[in-house]
Amino acid sequence: MNISSVITADEMEEVLQTPLSPALRKECEEASLRYEEISDKERDDYVRAVIDVLFKNSVDKDIKPAGEYRLQEWEQGWNENLQALKNGKNVSDLIPRYHGKHKLVHWRQRMVRPLIPNFDYKIHCLIVDWAIETFLRDVNAIFEFGCGPAYHLLRARNFNPKARLIGLDWTKTSQQIIHEIIEKGIEKNIEGRNFNFYKPDYSLDVSPNSGFLTVAALEQVGSNFEDFLQFVLKKKPAVCVHLEPIDEVLDQTHLIDRLSTLYFRKRNYLAGFLPRLKELQADGKIEMLKEQRTYTGSYFIEGHSLIVWRPL
């Protein structure tokens, strides 16, 4: 019989190496993040399945390298959220459809089976909320790059009541979603703007004491992040917060971690970002504030490691 467990606020504090606020402790406990351990055979089956994806020609339509060519696919994906929002007024309509697709998820360097619906979405939100509350609660504006359906920005309002919320995305559908959010009265102090990581728009006005945020968005540029990085250095936000796939914080001697990293490369996800930031720190151009893994993830990857820095 498989052993079941629940992720408590105390355990989450241990994993994140920091105390949680009362609000986040409550969020963790109310999420009821129950899961069960899998058998040795199930683990072996998982490893074989991932190896097949990594080293064979996969027919899975979702296993495609990231890159500029996928813009239209993202338009179509976010359009599903847009149509759902237009037909109702439920913020849950903004949840990306890729959550909850698999029966196993990453947790603390192993694969576990969730025992509740939306396990991966709930723990994902908890991590994002923690990052926002810790690093963006006092900024005057939050710019989320690659915001998609803007559901992180709406959650940011819980931790920063006054900040301007600016959602930036290369899809036009994202701006239509934000327009619908305003029209339905879900959030008024929010705006949407088209933005392409590959061709940064320097006309974007970044007010003093602004925070920049990316969540599983910068991952899409692979190693082509330099144009965006130079844009950030020029705009000089007060803080930059990233929750992205980061090879360097994973343990490459650990099998599950190694499979995650190999999948990053299979999908052409963000690569070389943290070493580049450290070069900039050595040159006195930025200050690194935090780099750590969160030990959470989806079926294929632990993809939400935290990097926080600021231009000097």
GUTOR-851182 format. One line per field, with one value per residue (C-alpha): residue number from 1; z, x, y; residue in one letter. Coordinates in steps of 0.25 Angstrom, whole numbers. Example, Ala and Ser with C-alpha at 12.3 -4.5 7.8 and 13.67 -1.06 7.14 Angstrom:
REM GUTOR-851182
seq = [1|2]
up = [31|29]
east = [49|55]
north = [-18|-4]
type = [a|s]
This chain:
REM GUTOR-851182
seq = [1|2|3|4|5|6|7|8|9|10|11|12|13|14|15|16|17|18|19|20|21|22|23|24|25|26|27|28|29|30|31|32|33|34|35|36|37|38|39|40|41|42|43|44|45|46|47|48|49|50|51|52|53|54|55|56|57|58|59|60|61|62|63|64|65|66|67|68|69|70|71|72|73|74|75|76|77|78|79|80|81|82|83|84|85|86|87|88|89|90|91|92|93|94|95|96|97|98|99|100|101|102|103|104|105|106|107|108|109|110|111|112|113|114|115|116|117|118|119|120|121|122|123|124|125|126|127|128|129|130|131|132|133|134|135|136|137|138|139|140|141|142|143|144|145|146|147|148|149|150|151|152|153|154|155|156|157|158|159|160|161|162|163|164|165|166|167|168|169|170|171|172|173|174|175|176|177|178|179|180|181|182|183|184|185|186|187|188|189|190|191|192|193|194|195|196|197|198|199|200|201|202|203|204|205|206|207|208|209|210|211|212|213|214|215|216|217|218|219|220|221|222|223|224|225|226|227|228|229|230|231|232|233|234|235|236|237|238|239|240|241|242|243|244|245|246|247|248|249|250|251|252|253|254|255|256|257|258|259|260|261|262|263|264|265|266|267|268|269|270|271|272|273|274|275|276|277|278|279|280|281|282|283|284|285|286|287|288|289|290|291|292|293|294|295|296|297|298|299|300|301|302|303|304|305|306|307|308|309|310|311|312]
up = [0|-4|7|7|12|12|10|23|25|33|23|12|21|22|7|4|16|21|30|23|26|33|20|13|24|23|8|9|19|12|-1|6|-3|-1|-9|-8|-11|-23|-24|-29|-41|-44|-42|-52|-62|-61|-63|-76|-81|-79|-86|-98|-99|-98|-107|-117|-127|-119|-125|-114|-120|-107|-108|-117|-115|-110|-119|-127|-137|-126|-125|-132|-123|-111|-117|-119|-105|-98|-107|-100|-87|-93|-98|-85|-78|-88|-85|-70|-59|-52|-49|-50|-65|-66|-61|-73|-78|-77|-61|-57|-69|-63|-51|-45|-41|-36|-21|-13|-23|-25|-33|-25|-28|-25|-17|-20|-32|-37|-28|-38|-39|-25|-21|-33|-28|-14|-19|-28|-16|-7|-17|-20|-5|-1|-13|-19|-8|-7|-21|-28|-41|-44|-59|-62|-75|-82|-74|-83|-77|-65|-54|-46|-47|-41|-29|-27|-23|-11|-6|-12|-11|-18|-29|-44|-51|-65|-72|-84|-94|-109|-112|-115|-108|-95|-96|-100|-87|-79|-86|-82|-68|-67|-74|-64|-52|-47|-46|-51|-48|-58|-73|-84|-94|-105|-103|-109|-102|-115|-119|-106|-107|-101|-101|-89|-78|-65|-53|-41|-31|-41|-40|-52|-51|-60|-57|-67|-78|-80|-82|-96|-101|-99|-99|-106|-94|-96|-103|-92|-81|-87|-88|-73|-70|-77|-70|-56|-48|-33|-34|-44|-39|-48|-46|-57|-61|-56|-59|-49|-36|-39|-34|-47|-40|-36|-46|-45|-45|-57|-65|-62|-68|-80|-83|-82|-93|-101|-101|-103|-90|-83|-83|-78|-71|-57|-61|-69|-57|-49|-59|-58|-43|-44|-54|-43|-52|-43|-30|-28|-16|-17|-24|-20|-24|-19|-21|-28|-42|-52|-59|-67|-59|-47|-54|-44|-38|-32|-37|-31|-35|-37|-47|-41]
east = [0|5|8|0|5|1|10|9|13|24|29|28|36|47|47|48|57|49|37|24|14|1|-6|3|2|-13|-12|-3|-12|-25|-19|-19|-7|-9|-1|4|18|19|25|39|32|24|37|44|33|34|49|47|35|44|56|47|43|57|64|53|45|33|19|14|9|13|28|33|45|42|44|38|31|21|15|2|1|1|-10|-19|-16|-19|-31|-37|-36|-41|-54|-56|-55|-64|-75|-74|-68|-59|-45|-42|-45|-31|-24|-15|-20|-7|-8|-13|-10|-1|-3|11|18|32|33|46|54|45|32|19|4|-5|-18|-25|-30|-21|-9|1|-7|-9|6|10|2|7|21|18|10|22|32|22|20|35|40|29|20|26|28|19|17|18|22|20|27|21|8|-1|-15|-10|-15|-2|-4|-18|-12|-1|-12|-14|0|1|-12|-7|3|0|-1|5|3|13|12|15|1|-10|-19|-13|-16|-31|-32|-27|-37|-48|-43|-45|-58|-63|-59|-50|-38|-37|-23|-17|-12|-8|3|9|24|33|46|53|50|49|41|49|38|32|31|37|34|43|42|36|38|39|34|35|28|31|32|46|48|43|55|65|79|74|72|82|74|64|75|80|66|65|79|75|61|67|55|56|56|55|48|49|42|48|56|70|80|90|82|78|87|93|97|83|75|61|69|77|65|58|71|71|57|60|70|60|50|61|57|65|80|92|83|89|104|101|95|107|117|109|110|125|126|118|106|96|94|89|79|74|76|70|61|47|47|33|30|21|22|35|42|45|43|41|54|55|65|65|74|74|82|92]
north = [0|14|24|37|50|65|77|85|100|95|86|97|106|95|94|109|111|123|126|128|139|136|138|128|118|118|117|105|98|101|96|82|77|62|52|38|32|23|9|5|0|12|20|11|13|28|28|19|28|41|34|30|45|50|40|35|43|46|47|55|69|76|72|83|92|106|118|129|120|116|129|125|113|122|131|119|114|127|129|117|125|138|131|124|138|144|134|136|144|134|137|121|123|129|116|111|98|91|89|76|68|57|47|50|62|66|68|69|61|50|47|47|44|56|52|64|72|83|79|85|98|100|98|106|118|116|118|130|136|134|141|152|155|154|163|171|175|189|193|203|195|181|178|163|159|147|149|140|141|150|141|143|158|157|148|159|169|160|164|178|186|199|195|197|184|183|170|169|157|155|150|159|150|153|168|164|156|168|177|167|167|182|181|171|179|168|178|192|196|187|189|180|183|175|171|162|156|155|170|178|191|202|211|204|214|208|217|218|206|196|181|172|158|145|132|120|131|134|119|121|128|117|124|136|145|155|165|165|165|178|184|181|187|200|201|199|193|192|177|166|153|140|126|119|106|108|96|101|100|85|74|68|55|52|44|51|65|60|56|70|77|68|71|86|84|75|87|98|104|116|113|120|131|129|129|141|149|145|150|163|163|161|173|181|183|176|170|156|155|141|128|115|103|101|86|87|84|77|63|66|77|84|97|108|111|125|136|150|162|176|185|195]
type = [m|n|i|s|s|v|i|t|a|d|e|m|e|e|v|l|q|t|p|l|s|p|a|l|r|k|e|c|e|e|a|s|l|r|y|e|e|i|s|d|k|e|r|d|d|y|v|r|a|v|i|d|v|l|f|k|n|s|v|d|k|d|i|k|p|a|g|e|y|r|l|q|e|w|e|q|g|w|n|e|n|l|q|a|l|k|n|g|k|n|v|s|d|l|i|p|r|y|h|g|k|h|k|l|v|h|w|r|q|r|m|v|r|p|l|i|p|n|f|d|y|k|i|h|c|l|i|v|d|w|a|i|e|t|f|l|r|d|v|n|a|i|f|e|f|g|c|g|p|a|y|h|l|l|r|a|r|n|f|n|p|k|a|r|l|i|g|l|d|w|t|k|t|s|q|q|i|i|h|e|i|i|e|k|g|i|e|k|n|i|e|g|r|n|f|n|f|y|k|p|d|y|s|l|d|v|s|p|n|s|g|f|l|t|v|a|a|l|e|q|v|g|s|n|f|e|d|f|l|q|f|v|l|k|k|k|p|a|v|c|v|h|l|e|p|i|d|e|v|l|d|q|t|h|l|i|d|r|l|s|t|l|y|f|r|k|r|n|y|l|a|g|f|l|p|r|l|k|e|l|q|a|d|g|k|i|e|m|l|k|e|q|r|t|y|t|g|s|y|f|i|e|g|h|s|l|i|v|w|r|p|l]
